[in-house]
Amino acid sequence: MSDEFAHLPYRPCVGVMLVNQHGHVFVGQRIDDKAKNPDSPYWQMPQGGIDPGEEVREAALRELWEETGVGEHHAQVIAQTREEVLYDLPDDLMGRIWGGKYRGQRQHWLLARFTGEDADVRIDAHDPAEFCAWKWLDPDLLPELIVPFKKRVYRAVLDEFRDLI
């Protein structure tokens, strides 16, 4: 990271590892990635910023609803990461996203069991939609489908939650 951005704070954020009854994890393909690159191989779990005054669990359930249409009544929270997981943006994105206010994210992750049916997943429930496609994925494949600069985060989250999935 260039010294120009070293002073920037990390954006407070949450993520949700939503697992179904078969032990597979929800991943979505971001609309903006697909628009830039129709052959984009990148998929991610639901995540987003924590609003001022919002608690971690509240933010996580809000983000889950906004990105997947899955409400709290279909998501049983099982665990939360013991510590925040940090990542820095790559140099080519630094200063370009989030209004240039952040160097990366500091994320709390929650593990939640999906108790609904596939029809309860509605990636179009919120406007604008975050994802253009979704699927259930074997958790061990997660680090291979996320953008390279978040691989370490996904490995850490998977390692912490693996025995609970």
C-alpha positions as CSV (number, residue, x, y, z in Angstrom):
1,M,0.0,0.0,0.0
2,S,1.3,3.4,-0.8
3,D,2.1,5.9,2.0
4,E,-0.6,8.1,0.5
5,F,-3.3,5.9,2.0
6,A,-1.7,4.5,5.1
7,H,-3.4,7.0,7.3
8,L,-6.9,6.0,6.2
9,P,-9.1,4.0,8.6
10,Y,-10.8,0.6,8.0
11,R,-14.5,0.6,7.1
12,P,-16.5,-1.2,9.8
13,C,-18.3,-4.1,8.2
14,V,-20.1,-7.4,8.8
15,G,-20.3,-10.6,6.8
16,V,-22.6,-13.6,7.0
17,M,-21.7,-17.2,6.2
18,L,-25.2,-18.6,5.6
19,V,-25.2,-22.4,5.5
20,N,-28.0,-24.7,4.5
21,Q,-29.0,-28.1,6.0
22,H,-26.5,-29.8,3.7
23,G,-23.6,-27.8,5.0
24,H,-23.3,-25.7,1.8
25,V,-22.7,-22.0,1.9
26,F,-24.6,-19.2,0.1
27,V,-22.6,-17.2,-2.4
28,G,-23.7,-14.6,-4.8
29,Q,-22.2,-13.2,-8.0
30,R,-22.0,-9.4,-7.7
31,I,-23.8,-7.5,-10.4
32,D,-21.0,-4.9,-10.8
33,D,-18.4,-7.6,-11.3
34,K,-20.5,-9.3,-13.9
35,A,-21.1,-6.0,-15.7
36,K,-17.4,-5.2,-15.9
37,N,-16.4,-8.8,-16.8
38,P,-19.2,-11.2,-18.1
39,D,-16.8,-14.1,-17.4
40,S,-16.1,-13.0,-13.9
41,P,-15.2,-16.1,-11.7
42,Y,-15.8,-14.2,-8.5
43,W,-18.5,-15.0,-6.0
44,Q,-18.9,-13.8,-2.4
45,M,-20.9,-14.2,0.8
46,P,-23.2,-11.4,1.9
47,Q,-21.4,-8.5,3.6
48,G,-21.7,-4.8,4.0
49,G,-21.1,-1.8,6.2
50,I,-22.2,-1.2,9.7
51,D,-24.3,1.9,10.0
52,P,-23.6,4.4,12.8
53,G,-25.2,3.2,16.0
54,E,-25.9,-0.3,14.6
55,E,-24.9,-3.4,16.5
56,V,-23.0,-6.2,14.7
57,R,-25.8,-8.7,14.7
58,E,-28.4,-6.1,13.6
59,A,-26.1,-5.0,10.8
60,A,-25.4,-8.6,9.7
61,L,-29.1,-9.5,9.6
62,R,-29.9,-6.3,7.7
63,E,-27.2,-7.0,5.1
64,L,-28.4,-10.6,4.8
65,W,-31.9,-9.3,4.1
66,E,-30.8,-6.6,1.7
67,E,-28.6,-8.9,-0.4
68,T,-30.5,-12.2,-0.2
69,G,-34.1,-11.5,0.8
70,V,-33.5,-14.0,3.7
71,G,-35.1,-12.6,6.8
72,E,-34.2,-13.2,10.4
73,H,-37.0,-15.8,10.6
74,H,-35.0,-18.0,8.2
75,A,-31.5,-17.4,9.6
76,Q,-30.5,-18.9,13.0
77,V,-27.3,-17.2,14.2
78,I,-24.9,-19.8,15.4
79,A,-21.6,-18.0,16.0
80,Q,-19.6,-14.8,15.5
81,T,-15.9,-14.5,14.8
82,R,-13.9,-13.9,18.0
83,E,-12.0,-11.0,16.4
84,E,-12.4,-8.7,13.5
85,V,-10.7,-9.8,10.3
86,L,-9.0,-6.9,8.4
87,Y,-8.1,-6.6,4.8
88,D,-6.5,-3.8,2.7
89,L,-7.7,-2.9,-0.7
90,P,-5.3,-3.5,-3.6
91,D,-3.4,-0.4,-4.8
92,D,-5.6,-0.1,-8.0
93,L,-8.8,0.3,-5.9
94,M,-7.3,2.4,-3.0
95,G,-8.9,5.8,-3.0
96,R,-11.5,4.9,-5.6
97,I,-14.2,3.0,-3.7
98,W,-16.2,4.1,-0.6
99,G,-15.4,7.7,-1.6
100,G,-11.7,7.2,-0.9
101,K,-12.3,7.3,2.8
102,Y,-11.1,3.8,3.7
103,R,-8.0,1.7,3.2
104,G,-10.0,-1.6,3.5
105,Q,-12.4,-3.2,5.8
106,R,-12.5,-4.5,9.4
107,Q,-15.1,-7.3,9.4
108,H,-17.1,-9.2,12.0
109,W,-18.5,-12.4,10.6
110,L,-21.5,-14.3,11.7
111,L,-22.4,-17.9,10.9
112,A,-26.1,-18.5,10.4
113,R,-28.1,-21.6,9.6
114,F,-30.6,-21.2,6.8
115,T,-33.9,-22.6,7.9
116,G,-36.0,-21.8,4.8
117,E,-36.4,-23.2,1.4
118,D,-34.5,-22.1,-1.7
119,A,-37.6,-20.2,-2.8
120,D,-37.1,-18.0,0.2
121,V,-33.9,-16.6,-1.3
122,R,-34.7,-13.5,-3.2
123,I,-31.6,-11.7,-4.5
124,D,-34.0,-9.2,-6.1
125,A,-35.7,-8.3,-2.8
126,H,-33.8,-5.0,-2.4
127,D,-33.3,-2.2,-4.9
128,P,-30.6,-2.0,-6.1
129,A,-29.8,-5.7,-6.1
130,E,-26.2,-6.7,-5.1
131,F,-26.2,-10.1,-6.8
132,C,-27.2,-11.3,-10.3
133,A,-26.9,-15.0,-9.5
134,W,-26.5,-17.2,-6.4
135,K,-25.8,-20.8,-5.5
136,W,-25.0,-23.1,-2.6
137,L,-21.3,-24.0,-2.5
138,D,-19.1,-26.5,-0.7
139,P,-17.4,-24.4,2.0
140,D,-13.9,-25.6,1.0
141,L,-14.3,-23.9,-2.4
142,L,-15.0,-20.5,-0.9
143,P,-11.4,-19.2,-1.0
144,E,-11.1,-20.1,-4.7
145,L,-14.1,-18.0,-5.8
146,I,-13.5,-14.8,-3.9
147,V,-11.5,-11.9,-5.3
148,P,-7.8,-12.5,-4.6
149,F,-7.4,-9.7,-2.0
150,K,-10.1,-11.3,0.2
151,K,-8.8,-14.9,0.1
152,R,-7.1,-14.6,3.5
153,V,-10.4,-13.3,5.0
154,Y,-12.4,-16.2,3.7
155,R,-9.8,-18.8,4.8
156,A,-9.8,-17.2,8.4
157,V,-13.6,-17.3,8.5
158,L,-13.8,-20.8,7.2
159,D,-11.2,-22.0,9.7
160,E,-13.1,-20.5,12.6
161,F,-16.5,-21.8,11.6
162,R,-15.6,-25.1,10.0
163,D,-16.5,-27.3,13.0
164,L,-19.9,-25.5,13.4
165,I,-21.0,-25.8,9.7
